Amino acid sequence: MWPIIMGLLRSNAVLITLPIACVVGAIGYNLESLLSDKYTPYSKSIQENRAERLASENTLDNAAIVEKLRLNENVLERNLSPSLQKKVNA
């Protein structure tokens, strides 16, 4: 008797497993919706935050006033080893 049942199950595996998978999936989906909180709070995007920050800065009030970028030191002298630095006290 078991070999006949197993033969039928083997030949009709797709027809048997698809409804079982649908029932298990529907039960799992409904349990998840009951047990979990699907609410995700809204947060502004990075572009929106940047646009608000730029709009609130005082530099946009008068676009004619632009500070020049001035370096107090040479770019190549920033990461010098101590033996190559200029000695101020010597």
Gaussian input, Z-matrix of N, CA and C with variables (Angstrom, degrees):
# hf/3-21g

backbone

0 1
 N
 C     1     B1
 C     2     B2     1     A1
 N     3     B3     2     A2     1     D1
 C     4     B4     3     A3     2     D2
 C     5     B5     4     A4     3     D3
 N     6     B6     5     A5     4     D4
 C     7     B7     6     A6     5     D5
 C     8     B8     7     A7     6     D6
 N     9     B9     8     A8     7     D7
 C    10    B10     9     A9     8     D8
 C    11    B11    10    A10     9     D9
 N    12    B12    11    A11    10    D10
 C    13    B13    12    A12    11    D11
 C    14    B14    13    A13    12    D12
 N    15    B15    14    A14    13    D13
 C    16    B16    15    A15    14    D14
 C    17    B17    16    A16    15    D15
 N    18    B18    17    A17    16    D16
 C    19    B19    18    A18    17    D17
 C    20    B20    19    A19    18    D18
 N    21    B21    20    A20    19    D19
 C    22    B22    21    A21    20    D20
 C    23    B23    22    A22    21    D21
 N    24    B24    23    A23    22    D22
 C    25    B25    24    A24    23    D23
 C    26    B26    25    A25    24    D24
 N    27    B27    26    A26    25    D25
 C    28    B28    27    A27    26    D26
 C    29    B29    28    A28    27    D27
 N    30    B30    29    A29    28    D28
 C    31    B31    30    A30    29    D29
 C    32    B32    31    A31    30    D30
 N    33    B33    32    A32    31    D31
 C    34    B34    33    A33    32    D32
 C    35    B35    34    A34    33    D33
 N    36    B36    35    A35    34    D34
 C    37    B37    36    A36    35    D35
 C    38    B38    37    A37    36    D36
 N    39    B39    38    A38    37    D37
 C    40    B40    39    A39    38    D38
 C    41    B41    40    A40    39    D39
 N    42    B42    41    A41    40    D40
 C    43    B43    42    A42    41    D41
 C    44    B44    43    A43    42    D42
 N    45    B45    44    A44    43    D43
 C    46    B46    45    A45    44    D44
 C    47    B47    46    A46    45    D45
 N    48    B48    47    A47    46    D46
 C    49    B49    48    A48    47    D47
 C    50    B50    49    A49    48    D48
 N    51    B51    50    A50    49    D49
 C    52    B52    51    A51    50    D50
 C    53    B53    52    A52    51    D51
 N    54    B54    53    A53    52    D52
 C    55    B55    54    A54    53    D53
 C    56    B56    55    A55    54    D54
 N    57    B57    56    A56    55    D55
 C    58    B58    57    A57    56    D56
 C    59    B59    58    A58    57    D57
 N    60    B60    59    A59    58    D58
 C    61    B61    60    A60    59    D59
 C    62    B62    61    A61    60    D60
 N    63    B63    62    A62    61    D61
 C    64    B64    63    A63    62    D62
 C    65    B65    64    A64    63    D63
 N    66    B66    65    A65    64    D64
 C    67    B67    66    A66    65    D65
 C    68    B68    67    A67    66    D66
 N    69    B69    68    A68    67    D67
 C    70    B70    69    A69    68    D68
 C    71    B71    70    A70    69    D69
 N    72    B72    71    A71    70    D70
 C    73    B73    72    A72    71    D71
 C    74    B74    73    A73    72    D72
 N    75    B75    74    A74    73    D73
 C    76    B76    75    A75    74    D74
 C    77    B77    76    A76    75    D75
 N    78    B78    77    A77    76    D76
 C    79    B79    78    A78    77    D77
 C    80    B80    79    A79    78    D78
 N    81    B81    80    A80    79    D79
 C    82    B82    81    A81    80    D80
 C    83    B83    82    A82    81    D81
 N    84    B84    83    A83    82    D82
 C    85    B85    84    A84    83    D83
 C    86    B86    85    A85    84    D84
 N    87    B87    86    A86    85    D85
 C    88    B88    87    A87    86    D86
 C    89    B89    88    A88    87    D87
 N    90    B90    89    A89    88    D88
 C    91    B91    90    A90    89    D89
 C    92    B92    91    A91    90    D90
 N    93    B93    92    A92    91    D91
 C    94    B94    93    A93    92    D92
 C    95    B95    94    A94    93    D93
 N    96    B96    95    A95    94    D94
 C    97    B97    96    A96    95    D95
 C    98    B98    97    A97    96    D96
 N    99    B99    98    A98    97    D97
 C   100   B100    99    A99    98    D98
 C   101   B101   100   A100    99    D99
 N   102   B102   101   A101   100   D100
 C   103   B103   102   A102   101   D101
 C   104   B104   103   A103   102   D102
 N   105   B105   104   A104   103   D103
 C   106   B106   105   A105   104   D104
 C   107   B107   106   A106   105   D105
 N   108   B108   107   A107   106   D106
 C   109   B109   108   A108   107   D107
 C   110   B110   109   A109   108   D108
 N   111   B111   110   A110   109   D109
 C   112   B112   111   A111   110   D110
 C   113   B113   112   A112   111   D111
 N   114   B114   113   A113   112   D112
 C   115   B115   114   A114   113   D113
 C   116   B116   115   A115   114   D114
 N   117   B117   116   A116   115   D115
 C   118   B118   117   A117   116   D116
 C   119   B119   118   A118   117   D117
 N   120   B120   119   A119   118   D118
 C   121   B121   120   A120   119   D119
 C   122   B122   121   A121   120   D120
 N   123   B123   122   A122   121   D121
 C   124   B124   123   A123   122   D122
 C   125   B125   124   A124   123   D123
 N   126   B126   125   A125   124   D124
 C   127   B127   126   A126   125   D125
 C   128   B128   127   A127   126   D126
 N   129   B129   128   A128   127   D127
 C   130   B130   129   A129   128   D128
 C   131   B131   130   A130   129   D129
 N   132   B132   131   A131   130   D130
 C   133   B133   132   A132   131   D131
 C   134   B134   133   A133   132   D132
 N   135   B135   134   A134   133   D133
 C   136   B136   135   A135   134   D134
 C   137   B137   136   A136   135   D135
 N   138   B138   137   A137   136   D136
 C   139   B139   138   A138   137   D137
 C   140   B140   139   A139   138   D138
 N   141   B141   140   A140   139   D139
 C   142   B142   141   A141   140   D140
 C   143   B143   142   A142   141   D141
 N   144   B144   143   A143   142   D142
 C   145   B145   144   A144   143   D143
 C   146   B146   145   A145   144   D144
 N   147   B147   146   A146   145   D145
 C   148   B148   147   A147   146   D146
 C   149   B149   148   A148   147   D147
 N   150   B150   149   A149   148   D148
 C   151   B151   150   A150   149   D149
 C   152   B152   151   A151   150   D150
 N   153   B153   152   A152   151   D151
 C   154   B154   153   A153   152   D152
 C   155   B155   154   A154   153   D153
 N   156   B156   155   A155   154   D154
 C   157   B157   156   A156   155   D155
 C   158   B158   157   A157   156   D156
 N   159   B159   158   A158   157   D157
 C   160   B160   159   A159   158   D158
 C   161   B161   160   A160   159   D159
 N   162   B162   161   A161   160   D160
 C   163   B163   162   A162   161   D161
 C   164   B164   163   A163   162   D162
 N   165   B165   164   A164   163   D163
 C   166   B166   165   A165   164   D164
 C   167   B167   166   A166   165   D165
 N   168   B168   167   A167   166   D166
 C   169   B169   168   A168   167   D167
 C   170   B170   169   A169   168   D168
 N   171   B171   170   A170   169   D169
 C   172   B172   171   A171   170   D170
 C   173   B173   172   A172   171   D171
 N   174   B174   173   A173   172   D172
 C   175   B175   174   A174   173   D173
 C   176   B176   175   A175   174   D174
 N   177   B177   176   A176   175   D175
 C   178   B178   177   A177   176   D176
 C   179   B179   178   A178   177   D177
 N   180   B180   179   A179   178   D178
 C   181   B181   180   A180   179   D179
 C   182   B182   181   A181   180   D180
 N   183   B183   182   A182   181   D181
 C   184   B184   183   A183   182   D182
 C   185   B185   184   A184   183   D183
 N   186   B186   185   A185   184   D184
 C   187   B187   186   A186   185   D185
 C   188   B188   187   A187   186   D186
 N   189   B189   188   A188   187   D187
 C   190   B190   189   A189   188   D188
 C   191   B191   190   A190   189   D189
 N   192   B192   191   A191   190   D190
 C   193   B193   192   A192   191   D191
 C   194   B194   193   A193   192   D192
 N   195   B195   194   A194   193   D193
 C   196   B196   195   A195   194   D194
 C   197   B197   196   A196   195   D195
 N   198   B198   197   A197   196   D196
 C   199   B199   198   A198   197   D197
 C   200   B200   199   A199   198   D198
 N   201   B201   200   A200   199   D199
 C   202   B202   201   A201   200   D200
 C   203   B203   202   A202   201   D201
 N   204   B204   203   A203   202   D202
 C   205   B205   204   A204   203   D203
 C   206   B206   205   A205   204   D204
 N   207   B207   206   A206   205   D205
 C   208   B208   207   A207   206   D206
 C   209   B209   208   A208   207   D207
 N   210   B210   209   A209   208   D208
 C   211   B211   210   A210   209   D209
 C   212   B212   211   A211   210   D210
 N   213   B213   212   A212   211   D211
 C   214   B214   213   A213   212   D212
 C   215   B215   214   A214   213   D213
 N   216   B216   215   A215   214   D214
 C   217   B217   216   A216   215   D215
 C   218   B218   217   A217   216   D216
 N   219   B219   218   A218   217   D217
 C   220   B220   219   A219   218   D218
 C   221   B221   220   A220   219   D219
 N   222   B222   221   A221   220   D220
 C   223   B223   222   A222   221   D221
 C   224   B224   223   A223   222   D222
 N   225   B225   224   A224   223   D223
 C   226   B226   225   A225   224   D224
 C   227   B227   226   A226   225   D225
 N   228   B228   227   A227   226   D226
 C   229   B229   228   A228   227   D227
 C   230   B230   229   A229   228   D228
 N   231   B231   230   A230   229   D229
 C   232   B232   231   A231   230   D230
 C   233   B233   232   A232   231   D231
 N   234   B234   233   A233   232   D232
 C   235   B235   234   A234   233   D233
 C   236   B236   235   A235   234   D234
 N   237   B237   236   A236   235   D235
 C   238   B238   237   A237   236   D236
 C   239   B239   238   A238   237   D237
 N   240   B240   239   A239   238   D238
 C   241   B241   240   A240   239   D239
 C   242   B242   241   A241   240   D240
 N   243   B243   242   A242   241   D241
 C   244   B244   243   A243   242   D242
 C   245   B245   244   A244   243   D243
 N   246   B246   245   A245   244   D244
 C   247   B247   246   A246   245   D245
 C   248   B248   247   A247   246   D246
 N   249   B249   248   A248   247   D247
 C   250   B250   249   A249   248   D248
 C   251   B251   250   A250   249   D249
 N   252   B252   251   A251   250   D250
 C   253   B253   252   A252   251   D251
 C   254   B254   253   A253   252   D252
 N   255   B255   254   A254   253   D253
 C   256   B256   255   A255   254   D254
 C   257   B257   256   A256   255   D255
 N   258   B258   257   A257   256   D256
 C   259   B259   258   A258   257   D257
 C   260   B260   259   A259   258   D258
 N   261   B261   260   A260   259   D259
 C   262   B262   261   A261   260   D260
 C   263   B263   262   A262   261   D261
 N   264   B264   263   A263   262   D262
 C   265   B265   264   A264   263   D263
 C   266   B266   265   A265   264   D264
 N   267   B267   266   A266   265   D265
 C   268   B268   267   A267   266   D266
 C   269   B269   268   A268   267   D267

   B1=1.4422
   B2=1.5275
   B3=1.3479
   B4=1.4661
   B5=1.5238
   B6=1.3213
   B7=1.4603
   B8=1.5361
   B9=1.2980
   B10=1.4697
   B11=1.5341
   B12=1.3436
   B13=1.4701
   B14=1.5246
   B15=1.3226
   B16=1.4696
   B17=1.5200
   B18=1.3213
   B19=1.4643
   B20=1.5167
   B21=1.3292
   B22=1.4668
   B23=1.5326
   B24=1.3252
   B25=1.4640
   B26=1.5260
   B27=1.3263
   B28=1.4522
   B29=1.5269
   B30=1.3159
   B31=1.4623
   B32=1.5247
   B33=1.3203
   B34=1.4733
   B35=1.5266
   B36=1.3181
   B37=1.4623
   B38=1.5282
   B39=1.3323
   B40=1.4622
   B41=1.5212
   B42=1.3014
   B43=1.4588
   B44=1.5198
   B45=1.3201
   B46=1.4615
   B47=1.5284
   B48=1.3160
   B49=1.4618
   B50=1.5245
   B51=1.3313
   B52=1.4633
   B53=1.5253
   B54=1.3327
   B55=1.4755
   B56=1.5244
   B57=1.3254
   B58=1.4659
   B59=1.5310
   B60=1.3130
   B61=1.4652
   B62=1.5246
   B63=1.3213
   B64=1.4631
   B65=1.5286
   B66=1.3120
   B67=1.4650
   B68=1.5288
   B69=1.3216
   B70=1.4731
   B71=1.5274
   B72=1.3281
   B73=1.4678
   B74=1.5137
   B75=1.3327
   B76=1.4600
   B77=1.5248
   B78=1.3197
   B79=1.4666
   B80=1.5346
   B81=1.3135
   B82=1.4670
   B83=1.5212
   B84=1.3204
   B85=1.4630
   B86=1.5239
   B87=1.3282
   B88=1.4585
   B89=1.5224
   B90=1.3276
   B91=1.4698
   B92=1.5221
   B93=1.3203
   B94=1.4578
   B95=1.5191
   B96=1.3305
   B97=1.4568
   B98=1.5244
   B99=1.3197
   B100=1.4634
   B101=1.5266
   B102=1.3207
   B103=1.4602
   B104=1.5234
   B105=1.3060
   B106=1.4622
   B107=1.5209
   B108=1.3382
   B109=1.4552
   B110=1.5192
   B111=1.3096
   B112=1.4638
   B113=1.5232
   B114=1.3143
   B115=1.4551
   B116=1.5214
   B117=1.3150
   B118=1.4516
   B119=1.5193
   B120=1.3255
   B121=1.4686
   B122=1.5270
   B123=1.2988
   B124=1.4638
   B125=1.5161
   B126=1.3054
   B127=1.4532
   B128=1.5218
   B129=1.3155
   B130=1.4578
   B131=1.5236
   B132=1.3188
   B133=1.4576
   B134=1.5227
   B135=1.3098
   B136=1.4622
   B137=1.5182
   B138=1.3303
   B139=1.4595
   B140=1.5283
   B141=1.3278
   B142=1.4679
   B143=1.5172
   B144=1.3264
   B145=1.4701
   B146=1.5162
   B147=1.3158
   B148=1.4640
   B149=1.5166
   B150=1.3313
   B151=1.4608
   B152=1.5262
   B153=1.3137
   B154=1.4650
   B155=1.5232
   B156=1.3264
   B157=1.4618
   B158=1.5192
   B159=1.3306
   B160=1.4576
   B161=1.5190
   B162=1.3099
   B163=1.4580
   B164=1.5221
   B165=1.3179
   B166=1.4579
   B167=1.5260
   B168=1.3005
   B169=1.4622
   B170=1.5216
   B171=1.3137
   B172=1.4580
   B173=1.5242
   B174=1.3001
   B175=1.4577
   B176=1.5180
   B177=1.3164
   B178=1.4564
   B179=1.5175
   B180=1.3351
   B181=1.4632
   B182=1.5167
   B183=1.3119
   B184=1.4526
   B185=1.5211
   B186=1.3062
   B187=1.4578
   B188=1.5211
   B189=1.3206
   B190=1.4668
   B191=1.5200
   B192=1.3147
   B193=1.4625
   B194=1.5295
   B195=1.3156
   B196=1.4512
   B197=1.5246
   B198=1.3028
   B199=1.4565
   B200=1.5204
   B201=1.3346
   B202=1.4602
   B203=1.5184
   B204=1.2937
   B205=1.4494
   B206=1.5215
   B207=1.3045
   B208=1.4554
   B209=1.5167
   B210=1.3151
   B211=1.4564
   B212=1.5197
   B213=1.3146
   B214=1.4573
   B215=1.5148
   B216=1.2709
   B217=1.4558
   B218=1.5228
   B219=1.2910
   B220=1.4483
   B221=1.5292
   B222=1.2954
   B223=1.4540
   B224=1.5233
   B225=1.3108
   B226=1.4583
   B227=1.5281
   B228=1.3232
   B229=1.4584
   B230=1.5181
   B231=1.2895
   B232=1.4630
   B233=1.5171
   B234=1.3114
   B235=1.4543
   B236=1.5210
   B237=1.2856
   B238=1.4600
   B239=1.5182
   B240=1.2934
   B241=1.4555
   B242=1.5281
   B243=1.3251
   B244=1.4692
   B245=1.5227
   B246=1.3009
   B247=1.4616
   B248=1.5255
   B249=1.3093
   B250=1.4545
   B251=1.5297
   B252=1.3199
   B253=1.4625
   B254=1.5064
   B255=1.3271
   B256=1.4670
   B257=1.5231
   B258=1.2992
   B259=1.4496
   B260=1.5137
   B261=1.3311
   B262=1.4571
   B263=1.5378
   B264=1.3229
   B265=1.4672
   B266=1.5392
   B267=1.2865
   B268=1.4619
   B269=1.4863
   A1=111.62
   A2=116.81
   A3=120.07
   A4=112.53
   A5=120.05
   A6=117.90
   A7=112.56
   A8=118.57
   A9=120.84
   A10=110.06
   A11=116.69
   A12=120.39
   A13=110.76
   A14=115.77
   A15=119.35
   A16=111.12
   A17=117.94
   A18=121.12
   A19=111.94
   A20=117.36
   A21=120.88
   A22=111.49
   A23=116.14
   A24=119.63
   A25=111.67
   A26=117.21
   A27=121.60
   A28=110.99
   A29=117.52
   A30=119.97
   A31=112.08
   A32=118.07
   A33=121.78
   A34=111.97
   A35=117.57
   A36=121.61
   A37=111.76
   A38=116.80
   A39=119.64
   A40=110.61
   A41=116.60
   A42=120.16
   A43=112.55
   A44=117.32
   A45=120.66
   A46=111.44
   A47=117.42
   A48=120.14
   A49=112.78
   A50=119.39
   A51=120.39
   A52=112.10
   A53=120.97
   A54=118.54
   A55=113.08
   A56=117.15
   A57=119.82
   A58=109.90
   A59=117.00
   A60=120.71
   A61=110.79
   A62=118.29
   A63=121.59
   A64=111.23
   A65=117.32
   A66=121.11
   A67=110.42
   A68=117.35
   A69=120.89
   A70=110.16
   A71=117.63
   A72=120.78
   A73=112.32
   A74=118.11
   A75=121.32
   A76=110.57
   A77=116.86
   A78=120.13
   A79=110.42
   A80=117.44
   A81=121.09
   A82=111.87
   A83=117.87
   A84=121.93
   A85=110.46
   A86=116.83
   A87=120.08
   A88=112.09
   A89=117.86
   A90=120.00
   A91=111.21
   A92=116.30
   A93=119.56
   A94=111.21
   A95=118.26
   A96=120.11
   A97=111.52
   A98=117.37
   A99=120.07
   A100=112.30
   A101=117.24
   A102=120.78
   A103=114.26
   A104=118.53
   A105=119.44
   A106=110.50
   A107=113.74
   A108=121.25
   A109=107.89
   A110=116.80
   A111=120.48
   A112=112.52
   A113=118.43
   A114=121.77
   A115=110.59
   A116=116.05
   A117=122.16
   A118=107.52
   A119=118.53
   A120=119.55
   A121=111.31
   A122=114.94
   A123=121.03
   A124=109.50
   A125=115.94
   A126=120.94
   A127=107.80
   A128=115.15
   A129=120.09
   A130=110.16
   A131=114.87
   A132=119.49
   A133=109.75
   A134=115.40
   A135=120.95
   A136=110.23
   A137=116.94
   A138=120.42
   A139=111.33
   A140=117.44
   A141=120.23
   A142=111.13
   A143=117.40
   A144=120.81
   A145=111.37
   A146=116.89
   A147=121.10
   A148=110.50
   A149=117.43
   A150=120.46
   A151=111.04
   A152=118.10
   A153=120.69
   A154=111.48
   A155=116.89
   A156=119.71
   A157=111.03
   A158=116.72
   A159=119.57
   A160=111.39
   A161=117.70
   A162=120.84
   A163=111.41
   A164=117.64
   A165=120.22
   A166=112.71
   A167=118.63
   A168=120.63
   A169=110.31
   A170=115.74
   A171=121.39
   A172=112.42
   A173=118.69
   A174=120.30
   A175=112.27
   A176=117.28
   A177=119.13
   A178=112.62
   A179=117.03
   A180=119.15
   A181=111.29
   A182=116.62
   A183=120.46
   A184=107.30
   A185=115.87
   A186=120.29
   A187=112.71
   A188=118.36
   A189=120.95
   A190=111.51
   A191=117.10
   A192=120.57
   A193=108.06
   A194=115.71
   A195=121.43
   A196=107.62
   A197=116.54
   A198=119.93
   A199=109.77
   A200=114.77
   A201=119.00
   A202=109.48
   A203=114.46
   A204=119.87
   A205=108.34
   A206=115.74
   A207=120.61
   A208=108.50
   A209=115.58
   A210=120.56
   A211=108.50
   A212=116.38
   A213=120.96
   A214=111.96
   A215=116.79
   A216=120.62
   A217=109.13
   A218=114.42
   A219=120.44
   A220=108.87
   A221=116.24
   A222=120.07
   A223=111.16
   A224=117.09
   A225=120.46
   A226=112.56
   A227=117.83
   A228=120.79
   A229=113.14
   A230=119.27
   A231=121.29
   A232=112.58
   A233=117.97
   A234=120.92
   A235=112.20
   A236=116.32
   A237=119.81
   A238=110.13
   A239=114.49
   A240=118.81
   A241=108.75
   A242=117.72
   A243=120.09
   A244=113.77
   A245=117.75
   A246=119.33
   A247=111.86
   A248=118.49
   A249=121.29
   A250=113.97
   A251=117.82
   A252=120.50
   A253=110.65
   A254=115.98
   A255=121.08
   A256=108.59
   A257=115.78
   A258=120.05
   A259=109.03
   A260=115.66
   A261=121.10
   A262=110.49
   A263=117.31
   A264=120.94
   A265=112.77
   A266=119.45
   A267=120.32
   A268=113.14
   D1=-43.97
   D2=179.08
   D3=-62.67
   D4=-40.19
   D5=177.94
   D6=-61.54
   D7=-33.22
   D8=179.27
   D9=-70.50
   D10=-42.99
   D11=178.97
   D12=-64.32
   D13=-43.63
   D14=179.35
   D15=-65.11
   D16=-36.70
   D17=176.76
   D18=-64.39
   D19=-41.18
   D20=176.86
   D21=-66.03
   D22=-42.65
   D23=177.91
   D24=-63.75
   D25=-39.42
   D26=-179.49
   D27=-67.30
   D28=-40.61
   D29=-177.62
   D30=-76.38
   D31=-26.39
   D32=-179.11
   D33=-114.93
   D34=36.65
   D35=-174.94
   D36=-63.56
   D37=-39.38
   D38=-178.57
   D39=-67.19
   D40=-41.89
   D41=-178.93
   D42=-68.73
   D43=-23.85
   D44=-179.51
   D45=-89.88
   D46=-42.35
   D47=-174.50
   D48=-76.25
   D49=-29.44
   D50=-178.64
   D51=-63.32
   D52=-49.77
   D53=177.63
   D54=-63.91
   D55=-35.23
   D56=178.59
   D57=-65.90
   D58=-42.16
   D59=178.98
   D60=-64.94
   D61=-38.09
   D62=178.25
   D63=-64.81
   D64=-42.79
   D65=179.52
   D66=-65.63
   D67=-45.29
   D68=179.21
   D69=-63.65
   D70=-40.98
   D71=178.73
   D72=-65.17
   D73=-41.01
   D74=179.59
   D75=-65.72
   D76=-41.43
   D77=178.20
   D78=-64.34
   D79=-44.09
   D80=179.55
   D81=-64.60
   D82=-40.21
   D83=179.35
   D84=-63.30
   D85=-45.91
   D86=-179.47
   D87=-68.51
   D88=-37.01
   D89=176.31
   D90=-64.45
   D91=-41.02
   D92=179.27
   D93=-64.87
   D94=-39.58
   D95=179.36
   D96=-68.22
   D97=-30.18
   D98=177.58
   D99=-76.41
   D100=-37.55
   D101=-172.48
   D102=-90.31
   D103=-26.50
   D104=-173.92
   D105=-105.56
   D106=160.78
   D107=177.92
   D108=-100.19
   D109=116.37
   D110=-176.86
   D111=-90.92
   D112=2.47
   D113=-177.62
   D114=-76.30
   D115=125.55
   D116=175.78
   D117=-116.94
   D118=118.71
   D119=-177.69
   D120=-67.75
   D121=148.08
   D122=-179.32
   D123=-77.96
   D124=135.66
   D125=172.33
   D126=-134.48
   D127=143.65
   D128=-176.90
   D129=-67.88
   D130=150.84
   D131=179.04
   D132=-76.40
   D133=167.54
   D134=179.96
   D135=-64.12
   D136=-38.48
   D137=179.35
   D138=-64.58
   D139=-39.51
   D140=178.30
   D141=-66.20
   D142=-42.60
   D143=177.83
   D144=-62.04
   D145=-41.53
   D146=-179.78
   D147=-66.68
   D148=-41.99
   D149=179.57
   D150=-63.78
   D151=-40.30
   D152=177.19
   D153=-66.79
   D154=-40.58
   D155=179.88
   D156=-65.13
   D157=-42.68
   D158=179.14
   D159=-67.32
   D160=-34.88
   D161=179.30
   D162=-70.68
   D163=-28.97
   D164=-178.04
   D165=-85.33
   D166=-14.59
   D167=-178.78
   D168=-71.90
   D169=152.63
   D170=-178.45
   D171=-77.73
   D172=-13.07
   D173=-177.45
   D174=-68.67
   D175=-20.94
   D176=179.23
   D177=-83.43
   D178=-11.42
   D179=179.11
   D180=-65.97
   D181=-44.34
   D182=179.05
   D183=-131.72
   D184=104.47
   D185=-175.82
   D186=-76.28
   D187=-9.84
   D188=-179.28
   D189=-78.32
   D190=-23.59
   D191=-179.16
   D192=-90.51
   D193=107.81
   D194=-179.54
   D195=-129.25
   D196=125.21
   D197=178.31
   D198=-79.68
   D199=138.86
   D200=177.95
   D201=-82.60
   D202=146.32
   D203=177.56
   D204=-84.19
   D205=116.57
   D206=-179.45
   D207=-122.17
   D208=128.93
   D209=177.06
   D210=-96.03
   D211=132.27
   D212=179.55
   D213=-80.10
   D214=-15.19
   D215=-178.52
   D216=-137.03
   D217=162.28
   D218=177.09
   D219=-71.49
   D220=141.24
   D221=-178.20
   D222=-62.72
   D223=-33.93
   D224=-178.09
   D225=-75.52
   D226=-15.73
   D227=-178.93
   D228=-91.69
   D229=-0.29
   D230=-176.37
   D231=-68.37
   D232=-45.12
   D233=-173.27
   D234=-111.17
   D235=44.28
   D236=178.40
   D237=-82.43
   D238=148.74
   D239=175.46
   D240=-71.72
   D241=157.26
   D242=-177.78
   D243=-59.06
   D244=-29.02
   D245=-178.81
   D246=-73.31
   D247=-22.03
   D248=-179.46
   D249=-98.12
   D250=-7.81
   D251=-179.12
   D252=-72.52
   D253=153.05
   D254=176.89
   D255=-72.39
   D256=135.92
   D257=179.80
   D258=-89.41
   D259=119.47
   D260=-176.15
   D261=-79.96
   D262=-41.26
   D263=-174.38
   D264=-83.75
   D265=-6.58
   D266=-174.24
   D267=-82.80

